[in-house]
């Protein structure tokens, strides 16, 4: 019964974290700790230990991560590797030492090999090296899966590992230096309309495909898994479809009302050629199936950005 447990959500002030906190609260969870900067720096072992002393969590949901789009991954690969691996490794180890009942680790689709057959199946995780531009981040997060399975085998520690696909939705990161593709495209279109500009530039060729997962659906998936899934076998969570970046751009252009030209900067990388998850295990293991279609989710995200862009 999660409602009676002391739950700590790392990254609880972040994009996914705020939606998950809302989902937990709506489902009657009354003892939730938000573990985030500046109060707790999870790369600092002393802060982690202080967090356990102050909150005494029985369940930890580890969302905290340093993350960004292709440009950010190229600019900060060492930080993305170090910060993410050190947070996950130290936090899970201290959770084991402090007798935490359940640890929920969030991985990333960036952990999959570059040329994984579509749809990505969990069994494919170790069949090659990740796409180079985000490999340091993807591999750092994937080490939590190794740790989860090792700690279950040796210590009987109950931890699970979820693999979400690219998230989007209200409250997303719209900073052009570190945002992912959907908020970056929405910002470009809305700002171009506002500034009466007649063209926008988009990275790559537009041929790469992606799957996009509405953040409220993601929060629901994490809640269901936390409540009822107890195995270290990794599980994909996503929407189960793919769309090309070119098609996505055309859809966002239409929904925002931008009428100018699109310039494709083919000197920039496309990233991984294709991404789409097989989400059948999430349905089989804890009954999750995404409900929000892409146009509906995009409309809500565009509306949120227009209302909050100047705040």
N, C-alpha and C positions, 0 to 999 in steps of 0.2 A: 504494500500500500504506500505509494509515493506520497500521498497526502500527509502522512505522519512523519516522514523522513526529513532530516536536515540535509538540504540540497545546496551544494555550492556550484555556481555556474561561472566558469572562467570566461573572460571576455563578455561578461553580462551587460556591459554598457555599449557593446558594439552592435553592428547591423543585425546579425542573426541572434545575438544574445538578447536584445530588447524584445524581439518577437517570441523567443523561447520563454523568457520570464513571463510574458503575458499569457502564453499557452499554459504554463505550469500553474499560474495564479487562477486562470479560468477553470482549471481542473481541480481546484481545491487544495493545492500545495501551499502550506502556510509558513514553512520554515526555509526560506530561500535566502542564500547569501550571494551577493554580487561580488565576484573577485576580479578586479580590473585595476588598471592604472588610474590615478597615481598611487592609490593606497597599497597595492601589491604589485611588485615587479616580479613576474614569474621566472625571469632568468636569474634571479637572486635566491639562492637556497634559503637564506635567512628569512626573506619575505614569505617564502612558501611555508616554512615551519611556523612562522608567526600566524599565517592564515589558518593553519590547522589548530593552533592553540586558541585562537580567538573565535573560530566558527564551529569547530568540532564536527565537520561534515560526515554524514553517513553515505551520501551519494555525491560523486563529482561528475559534472558534465563539462568536458574540456573543449571549449570553443576557441579560446584565445589563440591568436596566430598573428604573425607578421605576414602580410599578403598583398599582392598587387597584380596588375596586368603585365603584358609582355615587356613593356618599357621598364617598369619597376624591377622586374625579374632580371633584366639585363644589367641594370644599373647597380643592384644591391644583392648579388647572388650569395656573397659570404654572410651578410647579415641574415638573409632569409634562411640559409642553412643553419647557422649557429643558433639564432634566437628560437627557431621552431624546434630544433632537436633538443636543446637544453631545457626548454619549457616542458616538453612532453616527458622526457626521460626522468627529470628530477621530480616532477609532479606525480607521476605514476609510482615511482619508487617510494616517495613519502606517503602516498595514499596506502600502499601496501603496509609500510611500517606502522601507520596509524590505525590500521584495522578498518579501513573504509570498506563498506559492504559492496559497493559497485562503482566502477569507473567507466565512463562513457567517453571514448576517444573519437574525435572527428578527424578523419583523414581528408584526402582530396583526390579528385579525378586526375590531377597532375602526377599521381603516383604510377599511373598505368604506362606501359611501354608506348613509345612513339607510334608504332604501327600495329596497335592492338586491333584485331578484327572487330567490326561493329555488328551487333551491340557488344560493349565491353562486358565480359563475365568475370566474376571474382577470381576464377581459376587462372585468368590470364595475367594476374598482377606481376608475376615474377618471370615473364617470358621475354624480357628485353629491357633496354634502358629507356627512361622517360624522354620526352621531347626536350631538347637541350636547353631551350630558353627558360624552362621552369623546373628542370631536374633537381637543382639544389633544394628548392622548396618541397617538391614532391617526395624526394627521398627522405628528407628530414621527417616529414609527417608519416611516411610509411614505416619508419623505425618504431613508431608506437604500436604498429601491428605485431612486429617481431617481439617487442617487449610484452605486449598483452598476452600473446600465445605462450611465451616463455614463463611468465609469472603464473599463468594458469596451470601450466604443466608442473612447475616445481613447487609452487606455493598454494595452489588452489585459489588464486586470486581472481575474483569475478570482474573481468573487464571485457568490454565489447568495442568493436572498431567499425565505424560507419564511414562510407565513402560517398559524400555528396557531390553532385555535379555542380556546374556554375550556378551560383545563386543570383537572384535579382529581386527587386521589389522596393516598396517605400522604405526610406531610411538608408538606402544604399550609399556607397562612397562615390561622390561625384567629383572628387579632386582629380583633375586631368593628369597629374603626375603618377597616380597610383590606382586609378579606377579600372574596373573591368569593362568589357566591351559594351554592354547595354547602357550603364550610366554614362559612359563616354559618348556614345552615339546620341542619347537623349540630350545631353548637355550641348553637344555640337549643334543639333537641330534647333533646340529651343533658343539658345543664345544667338544663333544666326538669324532667326526670325526677329528676335528682340533688337538686334544690331543692324537689321536690314542688309545682311550680307547675302550674296547670291551664289555662294559655293561653300562646300565643306570638304575637307580632306580626310580620307579614311585609310588606315594602315592596311597594307597587303593587297591581295588580288580579289578577296571576297569569296574565294572558292572553298576555304576551310569550313567545315560544319561544326556546330556546337549543339549541345542540349542545355536548356535553361530551366531552372528549378525555382518556382516562386517561393519566396522566403517563408510565408505563412505555412505552406505545405511542408517545407523543410522542418519547421519547428514542430509540426504535428508528427512527422516521421520520427524525430528524435524523442519526442515524448512517448510515443508508442514503444519504441525500442528500449528506452530506459525502464519503462513499466514492465515489459514482458520478455525481452530477449536476453538470454544469458549464455552466450557462447562466444568464443574468440574467433570464430570463422567470420571473415569480413563480409559486410553486406552493403551493396550499392543502394543509395537512395536518390531518386531523381524522378523526372517526368516521363521518360521513356520515348522520346522523339528526337529528331535532329533537324536542324535548319542551317542553311549556308549563311555566312556573314553577309553576303550580298542580298539574300532574301530578307534577312533580319533588318538590314539597313533600309531596304525599300519599305518594309512594314513600319519601322519607326518614323521614316520620312512621312509616310501617309498619315500616321496617327498624330504626329505633331503638327502637320500642316506646312512643313517646309517645302518650298516650291523651287529651290535653286538647284544647282548642279552638284553632282558627287564626283570628286576627284579621287581615284584610287592610287595611292602611293605604293607602287609595286617594289620600291627599294626597301620597304619595311617587311619584316617577317610575318608569315601567316600563323606561325605556331603549329601545334599538332594538326595534321591534316583532317582528321575526323574524330568526333567525340559523341558517343551516345551509350548510355548504360542499359544493360539488362537488369531490370528492377524486379524480376520475378521472385527473388528470395525475400525481399522486403515484404511482399504480399503474403508469401507462404509462412514466414517466420513470425511476423508481428502485425499482419493485416493492413499494411500501408499501401495506399494507391493515391497518386497525385490527383487533385481535383481542379486546379486552376489552369485553363488553357492560356497560351502565350498572348494572344491579343488582349484578353481580359487583364492579365497581369501587367502587361505593358501600359495599358490605359491608366491603371491605378498608380504605376510608378511615375509616369509622365505627369499625372495630376499632382502627385506628392512633390515632385521636383519644382513644378511651377509655383506651388504654394509656399515652398520653403527655401527657394534658391537665394533669396535676399536676406534670410534671417541670420 
